[in-house]
Amino acid sequence: MARTSRILLTAFVIAAMAIGALVYLSVRDRDSTTTAQPDTGEAGQVVRENSHRLNTVPDSTVTFVEFLDFECEGCRAVYPEIEKARAEYGDRVNFVIRYFPLQAHVNAERAARAVEAAAQQGQLEAMYRKMYDTQAQWGEKQRVCCTNR
């Protein structure tokens, strides 16, 4: 074996061992010092100040949070089941909604704004139901100003 080849092989083996040692030590140190800590900031909170509580059960330890998009067909499909759960467990479980309009749904943000406006007037639940009950009429419709171009 040529002298250059032996030097390159030795350098490669030393480099591989050094990298292996670094990986081992970093994994070992991370595993020994990292413990799961609960996030106490708002980023970790599912129920926030701007969430809407559909009911309040003071002694309940369970809260069901629904992230919804009023234009989402999947959300519309599960809506009757959520209403059944509210009827059955509403005396034991807190139910909360949060808006989560998806960008793929052209009218989702406007729908959330309409529901929020109704909430400001004390009509959250009526508008919440109305949006899902009439989704076929307004969902997936492009804005008139945008379709005529």
C-alpha positions, -999 to 999 in steps of 0.1 A, spaced: 0 0 0 14 34 -9 23 58 19 -4 83 7 -31 57 8 -21 46 43 -22 83 55 -56 88 39 -70 56 53 -57 65 88 -71 100 85 -105 85 75 -106 61 104 -97 88 129 -123 112 114 -150 84 115 -141 76 152 -142 113 161 -176 118 144 -189 86 161 -177 98 195 -193 132 190 -227 117 180 -226 93 210 -218 121 235 -243 145 221 -271 119 222 -261 107 257 -259 143 270 -293 152 255 -310 121 269 -296 127 304 -304 165 306 -336 168 286 -368 163 306 -403 171 293 -414 204 308 -450 216 304 -453 247 283 -470 273 306 -471 300 280 -500 308 258 -484 290 229 -490 257 247 -526 266 258 -554 251 237 -581 272 254 -571 308 251 -588 341 258 -602 344 223 -617 309 224 -655 306 227 -669 284 254 -702 268 243 -709 257 279 -692 259 313 -691 230 338 -672 245 368 -660 212 382 -652 195 349 -616 182 344 -624 176 307 -625 202 280 -632 193 243 -617 219 220 -629 219 184 -607 237 159 -631 245 130 -633 259 95 -669 267 86 -662 260 49 -646 226 55 -667 197 44 -651 174 69 -659 198 97 -695 199 84 -697 161 83 -686 158 120 -708 187 132 -739 165 139 -717 141 159 -702 170 180 -738 182 186 -747 147 199 -717 147 222 -727 181 235 -762 169 242 -749 137 259 -719 151 278 -726 188 281 -733 185 318 -699 169 324 -676 182 297 -667 218 287 -670 224 249 -649 251 233 -645 263 197 -616 280 181 -615 293 145 -590 275 122 -598 288 87 -578 269 61 -562 289 32 -576 264 7 -611 275 15 -618 309 0 -646 319 23 -634 303 55 -620 335 70 -650 355 61 -672 329 76 -652 330 108 -655 368 109 -693 365 104 -695 340 133 -673 363 154 -696 393 146 -726 372 157 -707 362 189 -702 399 197 -740 403 195 -747 372 217 -757 350 188 -726 327 185 -745 294 186 -772 305 162 -746 316 136 -724 286 143 -754 263 134 -764 285 105 -730 283 89 -730 245 88 -767 242 79 -762 264 49 -726 255 39 -738 239 6 -751 273 -5 -720 294 2 -691 270 6 -665 266 -21 -679 296 -39 -654 320 -54 -659 357 -48 -679 373 -76 -652 399 -82 -626 372 -87 -645 348 -110 -654 374 -136 -618 381 -146 
